[in-house]
Amino acid sequence: MAAKKLVFLNQKGGVGKTTSCANLGSIIASMGYKVLLVDLDSQGNLSSAVSADTMLPGTYELIAGGKDQDFVQNTPVQNLYCLSGGINLAGLNVELANLNDRNHYLKKALEGFDDIYDYIFVDCPPDLGILTMNALAWTKYVFIPMQCEYFAMEGLNLLMRTVSNVKKSLNPEIEIIGIGFMMYSKRSNLSNEVVEDISNYFDKLVFKTKIPRNVRLSEAPSHGLPINAYDNSSAGGKAYRELALEVIDRAI
């Protein structure tokens, strides 16, 4: 069975995109599934979050022409693997810009991984450039993490249009698996208003589980560990476990 493909996408930084990719991937791996994390961001934050070395060959080298399983790194979590990101990815936007079929290089690079993993998660850079378009041309599902703030609502419309355009021109199979609310505070009127407005408008696209603001979630990446390996019993750990079950249920 081919791997289930998910892209974590938001053109706004700091919304919990990388955190969600690392934690959901790790929790699903802990359930016995084989999961590959692909860091497509030159900042390499996803790699750091699972103790992958950004100085070793990774996503850039794979896209640039390699099809080498040796690029895949082990992580502290069993069944969880990572293709590391890093500064070299910053140049890919320029390198691919004038090439034919420039939006399909990631798809070609990951062809050999489909039958090896149960899930492949890609963490996109916080923009809608060529690397992000490569991820959208490859994936089946798009996970949209959202911060519970007013400006996040404005950005959501752009994301929806982008996915719709990709579906028409690059990837007819693409669909949004869901919208996840991050850094939620039930005591905040703004958080509740944003959740209510988006839930009313997008209805079934919204995941039921909301990820709370949680100190342990903020601490975990500095230790190079996903939340289930750092503090599985924390409020953040419990919430991501519930969200992981929703993702598994929707990724059919």
DAWOTA-V63678 format. One record per residue. N is the residue number from 1. RES is the residue in one small letter. SS is DSSP state (~ for helix, > for strand, _ for the rest). OMEGA is omega in whole degrees, 0 to 359 (* if undefined). NEAR is the number of other C-alpha atoms within 8 Angstrom. Layout:
# DAWOTA-V63678
n	res	ss	omega	near
N	RES	SS	OMEGA	NEAR
N	RES	SS	OMEGA	NEAR
This chain:
# DAWOTA-V63678
n	res	ss	omega	near
1	m	_	182	4
2	a	_	180	7
3	a	_	172	12
4	k	>	190	10
5	k	>	179	10
6	l	>	173	13
7	v	>	177	14
8	f	>	194	16
9	l	_	165	13
10	n	_	182	14
11	q	_	178	10
12	k	_	178	9
13	g	_	174	7
14	g	_	182	5
15	v	_	180	11
16	g	_	182	11
17	k	~	182	14
18	t	~	178	10
19	t	~	181	9
20	s	~	179	12
21	c	~	181	14
22	a	~	186	13
23	n	~	177	12
24	l	~	177	12
25	g	~	182	14
26	s	~	181	13
27	i	~	177	12
28	i	~	176	11
29	a	~	180	14
30	s	~	177	10
31	m	_	176	6
32	g	_	177	7
33	y	_	177	11
34	k	_	189	11
35	v	>	174	16
36	l	>	173	13
37	l	>	179	15
38	v	>	180	13
39	d	>	182	16
40	l	_	184	14
41	d	_	180	13
42	s	_	178	11
43	q	_	176	7
44	g	_	184	14
45	n	~	177	10
46	l	~	179	14
47	s	~	180	15
48	s	~	183	13
49	a	~	179	16
50	v	_	175	14
51	s	_	174	10
52	a	_	185	13
53	d	_	181	8
54	t	_	178	12
55	m	_	178	5
56	l	_	177	7
57	p	_	183	9
58	g	_	186	12
59	t	~	181	14
60	y	~	183	12
61	e	~	179	9
62	l	~	180	12
63	i	~	184	11
64	a	_	174	6
65	g	_	180	7
66	g	_	170	8
67	k	_	191	8
68	d	_	177	6
69	q	~	179	5
70	d	~	178	5
71	f	~	183	11
72	v	_	180	10
73	q	>	171	10
74	n	>	176	8
75	t	_	178	11
76	p	_	182	9
77	v	_	178	9
78	q	_	180	7
79	n	_	180	10
80	l	>	183	15
81	y	>	185	11
82	c	>	164	15
83	l	>	190	15
84	s	_	173	19
85	g	_	180	20
86	g	_	189	13
87	i	~	180	9
88	n	~	181	9
89	l	~	181	13
90	a	~	181	9
91	g	~	184	8
92	l	~	178	10
93	n	~	179	11
94	v	~	183	7
95	e	~	183	8
96	l	~	191	9
97	a	~	186	8
98	n	_	182	7
99	l	_	173	7
100	n	_	178	4
101	d	_	187	6
102	r	~	182	11
103	n	~	185	10
104	h	~	182	10
105	y	~	178	10
106	l	~	179	11
107	k	~	179	11
108	k	~	183	8
109	a	~	185	12
110	l	_	182	9
111	e	~	183	7
112	g	~	184	8
113	f	~	187	8
114	d	_	184	10
115	d	_	182	9
116	i	_	186	8
117	y	_	175	13
118	d	_	179	13
119	y	>	170	12
120	i	>	180	13
121	f	>	178	14
122	v	>	176	13
123	d	>	183	16
124	c	_	171	15
125	p	_	182	12
126	p	_	176	9
127	d	_	180	9
128	l	_	181	9
129	g	_	186	7
130	i	~	180	11
131	l	~	178	13
132	t	~	178	11
133	m	~	175	10
134	n	~	179	14
135	a	~	181	13
136	l	~	178	13
137	a	~	183	13
138	w	~	195	10
139	t	_	169	11
140	k	_	186	10
141	y	>	174	12
142	v	>	175	15
143	f	>	181	13
144	i	>	175	12
145	p	>	182	15
146	m	>	171	12
147	q	>	184	11
148	c	_	180	14
149	e	_	185	9
150	y	~	184	8
151	f	~	177	6
152	a	~	179	11
153	m	~	179	10
154	e	~	180	8
155	g	~	181	10
156	l	~	179	8
157	n	~	178	8
158	l	~	179	8
159	l	~	180	10
160	m	~	179	8
161	r	~	180	8
162	t	~	180	8
163	v	~	178	12
164	s	~	179	8
165	n	~	178	9
166	v	~	179	13
167	k	~	181	12
168	k	~	191	8
169	s	~	188	7
170	l	_	191	8
171	n	_	183	11
172	p	_	182	8
173	e	_	187	6
174	i	_	174	14
175	e	>	178	9
176	i	>	181	11
177	i	>	178	11
178	g	>	176	10
179	i	>	181	12
180	g	>	179	13
181	f	>	182	14
182	m	>	176	14
183	m	_	183	12
184	y	>	175	12
185	s	_	183	9
186	k	_	178	7
187	r	_	182	5
188	s	_	177	7
189	n	~	180	7
190	l	~	178	9
191	s	~	183	13
192	n	~	179	11
193	e	~	179	8
194	v	~	179	12
195	v	~	181	10
196	e	~	182	8
197	d	~	183	8
198	i	~	179	11
199	s	~	179	11
200	n	~	185	7
201	y	~	186	6
202	f	~	169	8
203	d	~	190	8
204	k	~	178	6
205	l	~	185	10
206	v	>	174	11
207	f	_	180	12
208	k	_	183	5
209	t	_	176	9
210	k	_	180	11
211	i	_	184	12
212	p	>	166	11
213	r	_	188	10
214	n	_	183	9
215	v	~	183	6
216	r	~	175	11
217	l	~	180	11
218	s	~	183	8
219	e	~	189	8
220	a	~	182	14
221	p	~	180	12
222	s	~	176	9
223	h	~	180	8
224	g	_	184	10
225	l	_	169	13
226	p	_	188	13
227	i	~	182	13
228	n	~	176	11
229	a	~	182	9
230	y	~	178	10
231	d	_	186	10
232	n	_	184	9
233	s	_	180	7
234	s	_	178	8
235	a	~	178	8
236	g	~	179	13
237	g	~	179	13
238	k	~	181	10
239	a	~	180	12
240	y	~	175	13
241	r	~	178	10
242	e	~	179	9
243	l	~	179	13
244	a	~	179	11
245	l	~	177	8
246	e	~	180	9
247	v	~	179	9
248	i	~	181	8
249	d	~	184	7
250	r	~	183	7
251	a	_	186	8
252	i	_	*	5
